[in-house]
Amino acid sequence: MSAPSDPELRAGLERALAGVGLELSGEIERRPSPYRTSFPIEELRVDLVGRGEARLGFKQLDWDRLEPGAQLAKPRFLHDPEREPEVYRLLLPQTPSGPPEFLGSVLEDGRRWLFVEWSRDASCSRWGRGSSGKRRRAGWRGFTSRWRRSGTGTFARLA
């Protein structure tokens, strides 16, 4: 499967944004991101109704978009393209500040896509540097510790 065409991307992004109560207006600018995981990532620049200009990360989670070396290292039965969108949607909003905002996903029509807020400086650690970064890391450790003690099933289902 190749990268989606501009009309396919627009249709998917509109569906994803509608799922989180947002609406696209205007054109979509897209470019491949230099920050890639095993899956391709694109940077999108869009206008959102009521929010103005926004930068989004667009990640394709389809098995056939996974790098060939990663396909060899990860058995297909472990591939779960719904896990990452669910973590962004359900778990990360409960955490201390730091994770990108979930802006929707497409899990239909043979497409598995994730859209998130794109950090202004994606090359920096999302936890930051200096004392503010230490506070965010400490907050995250406290959150994960409380979560483990609580025994909630949400994350266990996603793990």
Residue pairs with C-beta under 8 A, 6 or more apart in sequence:
1 62
1 64
1 65
1 110
3 40
3 42
3 60
4 12
4 60
4 111
6 28
6 30
9 28
9 30
9 58
10 24
10 28
12 106
12 111
12 113
13 24
13 28
13 44
13 46
13 56
13 58
13 104
13 115
14 23
14 24
15 104
15 106
15 108
16 103
16 104
16 105
16 106
16 113
16 115
17 23
17 24
17 48
17 103
17 104
17 115
18 104
19 104
19 105
20 102
20 103
20 104
22 48
22 49
22 50
22 51
22 103
22 104
23 48
23 49
23 50
24 46
24 47
24 48
24 49
25 47
25 48
25 49
26 46
26 47
27 46
27 47
28 44
28 45
28 46
29 44
29 45
29 46
30 42
30 43
30 44
30 45
30 58
31 42
31 43
32 40
32 41
32 42
32 43
33 41
33 42
33 43
33 57
33 122
35 41
35 122
35 123
37 59
38 66
38 67
38 70
38 74
39 59
39 60
39 61
39 65
39 66
39 67
40 59
40 60
40 65
41 57
41 58
41 59
42 57
42 58
43 55
43 56
43 57
43 58
43 118
44 55
44 56
44 57
44 58
44 115
44 118
45 53
45 54
45 55
45 56
46 53
46 54
46 55
46 56
47 53
47 54
48 54
54 117
55 117
55 118
55 120
56 103
56 115
56 116
56 117
56 118
57 100
57 114
57 115
57 116
57 117
57 118
57 122
58 113
58 114
58 115
59 84
59 113
59 114
59 115
59 116
60 111
60 112
60 113
61 81
61 84
61 85
61 112
61 113
61 114
62 81
62 110
62 111
62 112
63 71
63 76
63 79
63 81
66 74
66 79
81 107
81 112
82 107
82 112
83 158
84 114
85 102
85 105
85 107
85 114
86 158
87 155
87 158
88 99
88 100
88 102
88 105
88 114
88 116
89 102
89 105
90 154
90 158
91 154
91 155
91 158
92 99
92 100
92 102
93 102
94 143
95 139
95 140
95 143
96 136
96 139
96 140
96 142
96 143
97 136
97 139
98 126
98 127
98 128
98 136
98 140
99 126
100 116
100 117
100 118
100 119
100 126
101 116
101 117
102 115
102 116
103 115
103 116
103 117
104 115
105 112
105 113
105 114
105 115
106 112
106 113
107 113
119 126
125 133
127 133
127 136
127 137
127 140
128 136
147 155
